[in-house]
Amino acid sequence: MIANAFVTMGFAGALVAMYLIFVVDATVIPTLPEVFVVGFFYLHDRLGIPPLVWGIGLLGMAVAGEATGNSILYWFVNRTLVRTGRMPARIEALMRRWMKFLILHDERIILLNRVVPVVPFVGAFIAALKWNYPKSLLFIVIGGAAKYSALLLLIGVVGIAYDPTIAGWITLALVLAIVGVSAAGSVLYRKRAKVPRAGP
């Protein structure tokens, strides 16, 4: 819906659509943003924009969208639950216990989360576990920039080697495979962790 509403507005509209999709993904609804990056990248011909310029624009919107979405979620949980003392004790206990089972127990998990997504809705964890917000935001930006730079580089290499139509399908297949492997790794990690129930 977001893409359909804004892409028809040209270059600026497509960038706004990418930004909003990443905001929604980080805040409330997982959207498989990697797939959207692939789909949006191949709009450069339709928009009449050089691939490099378009890739840089998409990268900027992806990182900005993730930073904004996680910040909104952090602000909401912090202001409405943490500061007011309304954070459910059971939920907070489960979040803390889950973190104890992970390899990293602080803000650094945000970087690992780029490879193996084991912490959903990072903004909520930042607020509930009282992580350092500036440091967390820095890791979100660094991790997002590294991940989507690599993805866009992959798209560019495939695009050079193959016909644009074929390249689009090859890239999409590769991205879905990467997402699948990451999801499988996350599931296996969670099964091995076996988080205990929060006590009274």
PESUL-V241998 format. One record per backbone hydrogen bond with DSSP energy under -0.5 kcal/mol. CO is the residue of the C=O (numbers start at 1). NH is the residue of the N-H. If there is no record, write none. Layout:
co:CO nh:NH
co:CO nh:NH
This chain:
co:1 nh:5
co:2 nh:6
co:3 nh:7
co:6 nh:9
co:7 nh:10
co:10 nh:14
co:11 nh:15
co:12 nh:16
co:13 nh:17
co:14 nh:18
co:15 nh:19
co:16 nh:20
co:17 nh:21
co:18 nh:22
co:19 nh:23
co:20 nh:24
co:21 nh:25
co:22 nh:26
co:23 nh:27
co:24 nh:28
co:24 nh:29
co:32 nh:35
co:32 nh:36
co:33 nh:37
co:34 nh:38
co:35 nh:39
co:36 nh:40
co:37 nh:41
co:38 nh:42
co:40 nh:43
co:41 nh:44
co:43 nh:47
co:44 nh:48
co:44 nh:49
co:45 nh:48
co:50 nh:54
co:51 nh:55
co:52 nh:56
co:53 nh:57
co:54 nh:58
co:55 nh:59
co:56 nh:60
co:57 nh:61
co:58 nh:62
co:59 nh:63
co:60 nh:64
co:61 nh:65
co:62 nh:66
co:63 nh:67
co:64 nh:68
co:65 nh:69
co:66 nh:70
co:67 nh:71
co:68 nh:72
co:69 nh:73
co:70 nh:74
co:71 nh:75
co:72 nh:76
co:73 nh:77
co:74 nh:78
co:75 nh:79
co:76 nh:80
co:77 nh:81
co:77 nh:82
co:78 nh:83
co:81 nh:85
co:81 nh:86
co:81 nh:87
co:82 nh:85
co:88 nh:92
co:89 nh:93
co:90 nh:94
co:91 nh:95
co:92 nh:96
co:93 nh:97
co:94 nh:98
co:95 nh:99
co:96 nh:100
co:97 nh:101
co:98 nh:101
co:98 nh:102
co:99 nh:102
co:106 nh:109
co:107 nh:110
co:108 nh:111
co:108 nh:112
co:109 nh:113
co:111 nh:114
co:112 nh:115
co:112 nh:116
co:115 nh:117
co:116 nh:118
co:118 nh:120
co:121 nh:124
co:121 nh:125
co:122 nh:126
co:123 nh:127
co:124 nh:128
co:125 nh:129
co:126 nh:131
co:127 nh:130
co:131 nh:133
co:132 nh:136
co:133 nh:137
co:134 nh:138
co:135 nh:139
co:136 nh:140
co:137 nh:141
co:138 nh:142
co:139 nh:143
co:140 nh:144
co:141 nh:145
co:142 nh:146
co:143 nh:147
co:144 nh:148
co:145 nh:149
co:146 nh:150
co:147 nh:151
co:148 nh:152
co:149 nh:153
co:150 nh:154
co:151 nh:155
co:152 nh:156
co:153 nh:157
co:154 nh:158
co:155 nh:159
co:156 nh:160
co:157 nh:161
co:158 nh:162
co:163 nh:167
co:164 nh:168
co:165 nh:169
co:166 nh:170
co:167 nh:171
co:168 nh:172
co:169 nh:173
co:170 nh:174
co:171 nh:175
co:172 nh:176
co:173 nh:177
co:174 nh:178
co:175 nh:179
co:176 nh:180
co:177 nh:181
co:178 nh:182
co:179 nh:183
co:180 nh:184
co:181 nh:185
co:182 nh:186
co:183 nh:187
co:184 nh:188
co:185 nh:189
co:186 nh:190
co:187 nh:191
co:188 nh:192
co:189 nh:193
co:190 nh:194
